[in-house]
Amino acid sequence: MRKTYFVVLLAALASCQSSTQEETAATSSASAGQEKGQPALGQPRQIQHIVQRTHLFSSPQSPDYFRLVLRGDSITQGQVHFTITTQDGRLIHEEHFPAADLEASLVYEMEGSTVTQEQRAAYILKRMEEFVEPKDFISPAIAPNTPAQTSFVSETAWKKIQANHKAVGFKYLLGKEDGRLLVYDPEQKKAVRYGSFGG
């Protein structure tokens, strides 16, 4: 009887060990799949490209961080996350737009009637690299005697920006002709759009 009990106990232990090994193998396989670029359920899409620049904007003493992050399954089908953050980590501007908005102006530089997928992707990355450059900053943000544009801010806000000769404007282009102008508003403690250019 004691011998029979010992054999049953030994069989049960062997079964548990086998089950544990199978579970470990399955876990390792799942981890390996994620490492190969298969995103886990609910996780954000992979990062394709990151660009970060610094420039004086919200403060005349401390430069801010201008950052663009392109996420997606491919460069041409991705989404761009554009942020401006102060030196102390305060987010003062956040915007999302499709990578296609950076590609749209390629039509003005095309030498032929068509472009390849590789050319499209290269152009998007080029636009990201050139998105924030010294020439894109305007000081003062609004020149004296410039007529008020009240499409984005009130006339009172426009005049306040215009009166602040230290205010720095930042301009950038989305799409073919959607030129945008940002300036930091100390009262709202964030960047606001105050004008446009292009079409």
C-alpha positions in Angstrom: 0.0 0.0 0.0 2.8 2.4 0.9 4.6 1.6 -2.3 1.4 2.3 -4.4 1.0 5.7 -2.6 4.6 6.6 -3.4 4.1 5.8 -7.1 1.0 8.0 -7.3 2.8 10.9 -5.5 5.7 10.7 -7.9 3.4 10.8 -10.9 1.6 13.9 -9.6 4.9 15.7 -9.1 6.0 14.9 -12.6 2.7 16.3 -14.0 3.2 19.6 -12.1 6.7 20.0 -13.3 5.6 19.4 -16.9 2.9 21.9 -16.6 5.3 24.5 -15.2 7.7 24.0 -18.1 5.0 24.4 -20.7 3.8 27.7 -19.1 7.3 29.0 -19.0 7.9 28.2 -22.6 4.6 29.9 -23.6 5.6 33.1 -21.7 9.1 33.2 -23.3 7.5 32.8 -26.7 5.1 35.7 -26.1 8.0 37.9 -24.9 10.1 37.0 -27.9 7.2 37.9 -30.2 7.0 41.4 -28.6 10.7 41.9 -28.9 10.4 41.1 -32.7 8.2 44.2 -33.1 4.8 42.8 -32.5 3.2 45.4 -30.2 1.3 44.1 -27.1 -2.4 44.7 -27.0 -3.2 48.3 -26.1 0.3 49.6 -26.5 1.1 52.7 -28.7 2.5 52.1 -32.1 6.2 52.1 -32.6 8.2 55.3 -32.9 9.5 55.9 -36.4 11.4 59.2 -35.8 12.1 61.8 -33.2 13.3 65.4 -33.6 14.1 67.8 -30.7 15.3 71.4 -30.9 15.7 74.2 -28.3 15.0 77.8 -28.9 14.1 80.9 -26.9 10.3 81.3 -27.0 8.3 81.6 -23.8 11.2 83.1 -21.8 14.0 85.5 -22.9 16.4 83.6 -20.5 15.6 79.9 -20.9 15.1 78.1 -24.2 12.1 75.8 -24.6 12.1 72.2 -26.1 10.4 71.8 -29.4 9.8 68.1 -30.0 8.2 66.0 -32.8 7.6 62.3 -32.4 6.4 60.2 -35.4 4.5 57.0 -34.5 2.9 54.5 -36.7 3.3 51.3 -38.7 5.1 53.2 -41.4 6.5 56.8 -41.9 4.0 57.8 -44.5 1.0 56.5 -42.5 2.1 57.7 -39.1 0.9 60.4 -36.8 3.1 63.3 -35.5 3.0 64.5 -31.9 4.3 68.0 -31.7 5.0 69.6 -28.3 6.6 72.6 -26.8 7.9 72.2 -23.2 9.6 74.7 -20.9 12.9 74.1 -19.2 11.1 73.2 -16.0 9.0 70.6 -17.8 5.7 72.6 -18.2 3.8 71.7 -21.4 2.8 74.9 -23.2 1.7 73.5 -26.6 0.5 70.1 -27.8 -0.7 69.1 -31.3 -1.3 65.9 -33.3 -1.4 65.8 -37.1 -0.9 63.1 -39.7 2.5 62.7 -41.4 0.7 63.4 -44.6 0.5 67.0 -43.6 4.3 67.2 -43.8 4.3 65.5 -47.2 1.7 67.7 -48.9 4.1 70.4 -50.0 6.2 67.8 -51.8 4.0 68.5 -54.8 5.9 71.8 -55.3 9.3 70.1 -55.4 8.4 67.1 -57.6 10.5 66.7 -60.8 8.3 64.1 -62.3 4.6 63.2 -62.2 5.0 60.4 -59.6 7.1 59.7 -56.5 8.0 56.4 -54.8 7.1 55.4 -51.3 10.8 55.8 -50.3 10.8 59.4 -51.7 7.6 60.2 -49.8 9.1 58.8 -46.5 12.4 60.7 -47.0 10.6 63.9 -47.6 8.5 63.6 -44.4 11.7 63.0 -42.4 13.3 66.0 -44.1 10.4 68.2 -43.1 10.6 66.9 -39.5 14.3 67.8 -39.4 13.6 71.3 -40.8 10.4 71.9 -38.8 12.2 74.0 -36.1 14.9 76.3 -37.4 16.2 79.8 -36.3 14.6 81.3 -39.4 11.1 80.1 -38.2 11.2 82.5 -35.2 10.0 86.1 -35.4 11.0 88.8 -33.1 9.1 90.9 -32.3 6.2 88.5 -32.9 4.1 91.3 -34.4 5.7 94.3 -36.0 4.5 97.7 -35.1 1.6 99.1 -37.2 0.6 95.6 -38.5 -3.2 95.5 -38.8 -4.9 93.3 -36.3 -5.8 89.7 -37.4 -8.7 88.7 -35.2 -9.4 85.2 -36.7 -7.6 83.5 -33.8 -7.2 86.1 -31.0 -9.2 89.1 -29.9 -8.1 92.6 -30.9 -7.2 93.3 -27.3 -4.9 90.2 -27.2 -3.4 91.2 -30.5 -2.5 94.6 -29.2 -1.0 93.1 -26.1 1.3 90.9 -28.2 2.2 93.7 -30.4 3.1 95.9 -27.5 5.4 93.3 -26.1 8.6 93.8 -28.1 10.2 90.8 -26.5 7.5 88.4 -27.6 8.8 85.7 -30.0 6.6 84.2 -32.7 7.1 80.7 -34.2 5.9 79.9 -37.7 5.4 76.4 -39.2 3.7 74.9 -42.2 1.2 72.1 -42.4 -0.4 70.8 -45.6 0.3 72.7 -48.8 -0.4 76.2 -47.5 -1.6 76.1 -43.9 1.0 78.3 -42.3 0.5 78.8 -38.6 1.9 81.4 -36.1 2.3 80.7 -32.4 3.2 83.0 -29.5 3.4 82.5 -25.8 0.7 84.1 -23.8 1.8 84.7 -20.1 -1.8 85.1 -18.9 -2.9 81.7 -20.2 0.6 80.2 -19.6 0.6 78.5 -22.9 1.3 79.1 -26.6 -1.6 80.4 -28.6 -2.1 80.7 -32.4 -2.3 84.3 -33.3 -2.1 84.3 -37.1 -1.6 82.4 -40.3 0.4 82.7 -43.6 0.3 81.1 -46.9 -2.9 80.4 -48.8 
